Amino acid sequence: MEEQKRQVIFGKYEMGRLLGKGTFAKVYFAKNIQTGESVAIKIIGKEEVKRESCMMEQIKREISVMRLVRHPNIVELKEVMATRTRIFFVMEHVKGGELFAKVEKGRLKEEKARKYFQQLISAIDYCHSRGVSHRDLKPENLLLDEYENLKISDFGLSALPEQLRHDGLLHTQCGTPAYVAPEVLRRKGYDGSKADIWSCGVILYVLLAGYLPFQDENIMKMYRKIYKSEFEFPPWISTDAKRLISRMLVADPDRRITIPAIMRNPWFQKGFSRPIAFDIDEADVISTDNPNPEINNNTTYENDSNSAKTKKAPSPKFFNAFVLVSSLSSGLDLSNLFEHKRKSTSIFTSKRSAAAIVAAIEAAARAMKCRVRKLSDFKLKLQGAAEGRKGRLAVTAEVFELAAEVAVVELSKEAGDTLEYVKFCEEEVRPALKDIVWTWQGDDINNNINIKNDKIIDDGGVVNRG
């Protein structure tokens, strides 16, 4: 009977009890039968998601964000799998429950609250360095593992740099009212990272006080308190902690303390050691400086009139049309989110010749004062002149052949900060190359691309996995 009840999916995970469910998803406990590791698997029905247009982008964004922010104090997304009807998020199983459960029992001792707060700020600082704003920070979304370490979860409302409008701000009103910054409630543009700092200030207050700083049975009265940052401290919170919270809960976001300043604060510094983050964008980079490059498979030979072998002019590599459609499609195509090694990339198409594209990129890069190095006939490496948050930005630009008179250009970040890379592509590269660009990644596509050589097969099994 036990063997009959035992359910194994994808030949890898033995499913267990239901941990929770929401509108679109159910979360189950599971065990990896190969390693014995416990995991949590969130299962989402594709049909339900397709009926809600906003959910499509939210799921794609959540996958993108969780693959981007690998940190000891963030719940790890291990892999994503899919069948015809369902999407499976395989995540780290965090056994200690919500931090909210501890707060419900009463306020925490200052040493314990400081430890959780240090881990929260370290993780949020890392998210912000990757261009990610959480936008729904609260104790219910902070989990604890078996060693009492904090883990941030639920990135469903998080924002990436591409969601910024022309004013460089976010405009979607979201989050939990009691923890949301006043600028978000005002329905005006806001900086997501500054809004996260406000939420962290509310969380620290709750950990030390045992209740919310802004609360009222009348929601509008509560909003007025938030707008004016009207709150009082209980007598048991230390003076140093009060000072820090007071600098975080400042109604004017431009006057609010920054994360680097929080991390220099004497109260914060007590017993603090920065955890090591797993920077997948930079740890998984394959060097382009290969001393023994492989022979270009596109190089061919033919007999000349003297029967000698003459080398043809080099041509760009062929670009898989399925990848192009995945990159440029606005539908619920998750294929580009299941790469084994995820790198920050931007893609555009052009009707110019490969040589003309390379020349245009090289000229634009030099105009932007970038160092340019030619790695091959159709691949360049660009390096920024100035030091950034994570050193100098390094980007490779490679031209591929898609079809006759159509080329694809892929820009990939090799080093540096992701947010700086996104700004570089959007604010400098894109305007500089506007004369040669046909379609840029993320723009609406009004042209049909016929795929003749690539076949897409879905046999009801796993079609993609990370």
Helices and strands as residue ranges (DSSP letters): H 2-5, E 8-9, E 13-21, E 25-32, E 38-45, H 46-51, H 53-68, E 77-82, E 86-92, H 99-104, H 110-129, G 139-141, E 142-144, E 150-152, G 161-163, G 177-179, H 182-185, H 192-209, H 219-228, H 239-248, H 259-264, H 266-269, H 280-283, E 301-303, E 309-311, E 317-318, H 321-328, G 335-337, E 345-350, H 354-367, E 371-376, E 379-388, E 391-403, E 406-415, H 418-423, I 424-429, H 430-432, E 439-440
